[in-house]
Amino acid sequence: MPEGHTIHRAAIDHHKVLAGDKLIIQSPQGRFAEGSQHLSGKLCTAVEAFGKHLVYRFEAGDSLHIHLGLFGKIRKHKLPLKEPRGAVRVRLISGTHVIDINGPSICEVLNIEEFTKLTARIGPDVLRSDANPDLAFKKIAKSKSSIGSLIMNQSVMAGIGNIYRTEILWRQAVHPETLGNNIDRQTFDRIWNDAKDLLTLGVKHNAIITKRGAGRFKSKCREDFNIFAKETCPDCKGEISRFEINGRRAFVCEHCQPSPF
C-alpha cells in the first residue's frame, strides 16, 4: 500500500496539470461509469491529499475520492490519448495531460457533507500545514494500544505506513510495543517531527529515504532504509527481530529500542 508521501506527491503533480481545467472524465473499465458521467465537464478546483486519501475537488462542492489500497496504481501522461493499460477505473483528461487510475479500493463521488465526514475521521496528517499534532497526542496518551499500532492507525496519525513506522521508531529509539499511554509528550514530538521530516523528504525524491543524511543533495535517490527487512542494525550491529503488528510485519532492534516489558 502506498505510504503518505506517495499520495502527497501525486496530489502536487496532479494539481499542476488538472486544477483550473474543465475535465473530461471517463471510466474505460466501466465500473465508475455513473460517477465519471456526473463529474465530466466540471471545473477541477484543486487536488489534495489527506493521509493516504487522494481527493480531486470540483466546482459546486463535488469531490472524487480515491484510495489506492494494496493494488491501486496511477499513471500520468501527456496528450494525445493512449490506449488504457489494464482495467482503468477512472481516466481524468485535462487540456494537456491524462491521469489513469487502476484498481483503487475506493473510487467514489462525494458531496460536501460526505467530504466533511471523510476528513473528520482522518487523523492529523504530518504533511499537511493544517495538521494539529495535539489531536494525535491526546489519542495516543489515552490509549493502551502499542505505539507501533497507533502511528499506523490513520484515524490517529495519518500518512505513516509500514516502512516509515519501523524506521521512525528505530530512529527515535522507541520500541514498537511501547504502550501509547507510556509515550510522553517529548517522545511524541520527536516521533511527529521525524515523521514530518522523513515524509517531506519522501515527497521531494518520490522515494522512502530514512538513513541519516541520505537524499539531501541528490536530485534522484533510491529507497534506502536502516532496519526494515534488514538482518542487522547499522548502529549496534545486533540482530534485527521480526514480528507482526495487526497482521503487518514489523522490525526492531532490541538493543537500540529497549523492550518496555
Residue pairs with C-beta under 8 A, 6 or more apart in sequence:
1 52
1 68
1 69
1 70
1 161
1 162
2 52
2 68
2 72
2 161
3 52
3 159
3 160
3 161
3 162
3 163
3 164
3 199
3 202
3 208
4 49
4 51
4 52
4 125
4 126
4 127
4 158
4 159
4 160
4 161
4 164
4 199
5 127
5 159
5 199
5 200
5 202
5 203
5 206
5 208
6 202
6 206
7 49
7 51
7 52
7 53
7 54
7 68
7 159
8 49
8 127
8 159
8 199
8 203
9 202
9 203
9 206
10 47
10 49
10 54
10 74
11 47
11 48
11 49
11 54
12 203
13 76
14 47
14 54
14 56
14 76
14 92
14 99
15 46
15 47
15 48
17 76
17 94
17 96
17 97
17 99
18 44
18 47
18 56
18 92
18 94
18 97
18 99
19 44
19 45
19 46
19 47
20 43
20 44
20 45
21 43
21 44
21 94
21 95
22 41
22 42
22 43
22 44
23 39
23 40
23 41
23 42
23 43
23 44
23 92
23 93
23 94
24 40
24 41
24 92
24 93
25 36
25 37
25 39
25 40
25 64
25 90
25 91
25 92
25 93
26 36
26 40
26 90
26 91
26 93
27 33
27 35
27 36
27 88
27 89
27 90
27 91
28 84
28 87
28 88
28 91
29 84
29 87
29 88
29 89
31 89
31 107
32 89
32 90
32 107
35 64
35 90
35 107
35 108
35 109
36 90
36 91
38 62
38 109
39 58
39 62
39 64
39 109
42 58
42 59
42 60
42 62
43 58
43 59
44 56
44 57
44 58
44 92
44 94
45 57
45 58
45 59
46 56
46 57
47 54
47 55
47 56
47 57
48 54
48 55
48 57
49 55
49 125
49 127
49 128
50 118
50 119
50 122
50 125
50 128
50 158
51 122
51 123
51 125
51 154
51 158
51 159
52 67
52 68
52 154
52 158
52 159
52 161
53 65
53 66
53 67
53 106
53 118
53 122
54 65
54 66
54 67
54 68
55 63
55 64
55 65
55 66
55 110
55 115
55 118
56 63
56 64
56 66
56 92
57 63
58 64
61 111
61 112
61 115
62 109
62 110
62 111
63 109
63 110
63 111
63 114
63 115
64 90
64 92
64 107
64 108
64 109
64 110
65 106
65 107
65 108
65 109
65 110
65 115
65 118
66 72
66 90
66 101
66 104
66 106
66 107
67 104
67 105
67 106
68 74
68 101
68 103
68 104
68 105
69 103
69 104
69 105
69 106
70 105
71 103
71 105
72 101
72 102
72 103
72 104
72 105
73 101
73 102
73 103
74 99
74 100
74 101
74 102
75 85
75 99
75 100
75 101
75 102
76 97
76 98
76 99
76 100
77 97
77 98
77 100
78 96
78 97
78 98
79 93
79 95
79 96
79 97
79 98
81 93
81 98
82 98
84 91
84 100
85 100
85 102
86 102
86 103
87 102
87 103
88 100
88 101
88 102
89 101
89 102
89 103
89 104
89 107
90 100
90 101
90 104
90 107
91 98
91 99
91 100
91 101
92 98
92 99
92 101
93 99
101 107
110 118
121 155
122 154
122 155
122 158
123 135
123 136
123 139
123 153
123 154
123 155
123 156
123 157
123 158
124 131
124 132
124 133
124 135
124 136
124 157
124 158
125 131
125 158
125 159
126 133
126 157
126 158
126 159
126 160
126 192
126 195
126 196
126 199
127 159
127 196
127 199
127 200
127 203
133 188
133 189
133 192
136 156
136 157
136 188
136 192
137 185
137 188
137 192
139 150
139 156
139 180
140 147
140 150
140 151
140 156
140 157
140 180
140 181
140 183
140 188
141 180
141 181
141 183
141 185
141 188
142 180
142 181
143 150
143 156
143 179
143 180
143 181
144 179
144 180
144 181
145 153
145 179
145 180
146 176
146 177
146 178
146 179
146 180
146 245
147 169
147 174
147 176
147 177
147 178
147 179
147 180
147 183
147 191
148 165
148 169
148 176
148 177
148 178
148 245
148 250
149 245
149 246
150 156
150 157
150 180
151 157
151 160
151 165
151 168
151 169
151 191
151 195
152 160
152 161
152 162
152 165
152 245
152 246
152 248
157 192
157 195
159 195
159 199
160 168
160 195
160 199
162 228
162 248
162 249
162 250
163 208
163 210
163 225
163 228
164 195
164 198
164 199
164 208
164 210
165 176
165 250
166 176
166 225
166 227
166 228
166 250
166 251
166 252
167 198
167 208
167 210
167 225
167 226
167 227
167 228
168 191
168 194
168 195
168 198
168 210
169 175
169 176
169 191
169 252
169 257
170 226
170 227
170 233
170 251
170 252
170 253
170 256
170 257
171 194
171 210
171 212
171 226
172 187
172 190
172 191
172 194
173 256
173 257
173 258
174 183
174 187
174 191
174 257
175 252
175 254
175 257
175 258
175 259
175 260
176 245
176 250
176 252
176 257
177 259
177 260
177 261
178 260
179 260
182 260
183 191
198 208
198 209
198 210
201 209
201 215
202 208
202 209
204 215
205 215
205 218
205 219
205 220
205 221
207 215
207 221
207 222
207 223
207 224
208 223
208 224
208 225
209 215
209 221
209 223
209 224
210 224
210 225
210 226
210 228
211 224
211 225
211 226
211 234
214 221
214 224
215 221
215 224
226 233
226 234
227 233
227 234
227 240
227 251
227 252
227 253
228 251
229 251
230 240
230 251
231 239
231 240
232 238
232 239
232 240
233 239
233 240
233 253
233 255
233 256
235 253
235 256
236 253
236 255
236 256
238 253
238 254
238 255
238 256
240 251
240 252
240 253
241 251
241 252
241 253
241 254
242 249
242 250
242 251
243 249
243 250
243 252
244 250
